[in-house]
Amino acid sequence: MLPVWVLVLSMIVVSGAGTIEGLYATPSDRAEFADSMSTNGSLRALYGTVFGDSVGALVAWRFGVSTAVLAAVMSLLIVIRHTREEEETGRQEMIASGVVGRRAGLTAALLTAFVANAAVAVLVAAGLAGSTGDPAGGVALGLGIAGVGLLFAGVAAIAAQFTESARLARGLTGAALGLAFGLRAAGDAGDAHGDAVLTWLSPLGWAGHLRPYAGERWWILLLFAAAVIGQGALAFVLAGRRDVGMSFLPTRPGPAEGRLGTVAALAWRLQRGALYGWTAGFLVAGFVFGGMADGAADLVGENESTREIFERMGGQSGLTEAFLAAIAGLFAMLAAVYVVGSVLRLHGEEAGQRAEPLLATAVSRTAWAASHLTIAFGGAVVVVTAAGLGLAVGHGKDFGAVLGAALVLLPAVWLLGGLAVLVHGFFPRYAPAAWAVVGTALAIGWLGPALDLPAAVLDLSPFSHLPKMPGEAMNWPPVLVLTALAAGLVAAGLAGLRRRDILTG
């Protein structure tokens, strides 16, 4: 998966240069756009501070923070996958029985993260050198993204020493990333110059302070280098002072008496934390975007190209309605990430040999799977509703229509979840391939309108077939068809699960 991560991250930034140049072709257009963005606190919270009005500076503003966050996610997944997850499954113990140092696994994981982030930096710098005409700016942007990625690789390496669970290590590192984003967002929202104390407390803020294409501050790289070296040293010290498979914060035993008498209760205990987090995040983010809806016209201005992109994403009934529909669509696509991750918890339970003891009792396979699928598909309703409520409250009017704009997209979310159930039911070892389907749908929905892809390509995403409310009228046939297809995929997947062998690792 590393080549996919590297190519996608670099393509997001490099393709952004062409998009910005196409939308704002003249210096005056770019200067006007940069001025309007610098006065919008909500947009500064999302994307950061605008430090210049060149093509490169606008690319760094628009794509720098989001790409750095994705680089951090890539890095934490790499490190935890090759450290704590290897220990949790017992593979690291087998490897360590050979002529291998006790810190070899951690070293390999950090080197892999370094290579991946370095590749992103090189591709970003090389891709922007020709389109912007300023090699130094591209190098600064690439190094800023890679610096954030490496810093969170270090956070993940430390988290892996303190927990016995790969899932908890990912959660802790993800929480640190969320905190970093929140600090930067709060700082940039309150200070149009980007010099707030909160911004300086976040590594995402450091990446912005590099100021690519706006008078680069190369000394900021020393902050990244010091943090990464310090984290690496601490992780190596900790790794050398514990036994393989153990941690400094051992898992506490559960209560002597609890409410885990059914598989449904167990599934809820395993998945409730993720559902709470997704719901809270969608509610807050929906409120922020809802408050931006009335300013969509000011955001677009007289730029027809940007107006056309919003209309392709959200319909042509009006710019505010198109903006709300487009944001609701983005939330629904992200909800598909939740539902597929929740469905694939079945795969994790099988591969981790935790499902086999349950199924050895009177618990049927259907009941076991249904307990997780109920949370997955019901949870999708909860998180999408939270996003719709946030949008509606933030917008402050047309409450029912805005909420309906989010809910009408649920069949597409369920359909992608149904595909994950189908793959898991018949081809369990290839169940993680469901992420490729979700990634394709996200790429089409996110980049397709901006790149003006053909309708045949856009139609590959189930989201493109549903009505773009609140501007468009309700259209029941595609809603019912996609819902029926999702139900059929789930039924077929459960049938496959009943007839195949259970994974044993």
Secondary structure, 3 states (H helix, E strand, C coil): CHHHHHHHHHHHHHHHHHHHHHHCCCHHHHHHHHHHHHCCHHHHHHHCCCCCCCHHHHHHHHHHHHHHHHHHHHHHHHHHHCCHHHHHHCHHHHHHCCCCCCCHHHHHHHHHHHHHHHHHHHHHHHHHHHHHCCHHHHHHHHHHHHHHHHHHHHHHHHHHHHCCCHHHHHHHHHHHHHHHHHHHHHHHHHCCCCCCHHHHCCHHHHHHHCCCCCCCCCCHHHHHHHHHHHHHHHHHHHHCCCCCCCCCCCCCCCCCCCCCCCHHHHHHHHHHHHHHHHHHHHHHHHHHHHHHHHHHHHHHCCCHHHHHHHHHHHCCCCHHHHHHHHHHHHHHHHHHHHHHHHHCHHHHHHHCCCHHHHHCCCCCHHHHHHHHHHHHHHHHHHHHHHHHHHHHHHHCCCHHHHHHHHHCCHHHHHHHHHHHHHHHHHCHHHHHHHHHHHHHHHHHHHHHHHHCCCHHHHCCCHHHHCCCCCCCCCCHHHHHHHHHHHHHHHHHHHHHHHHCCCCCC
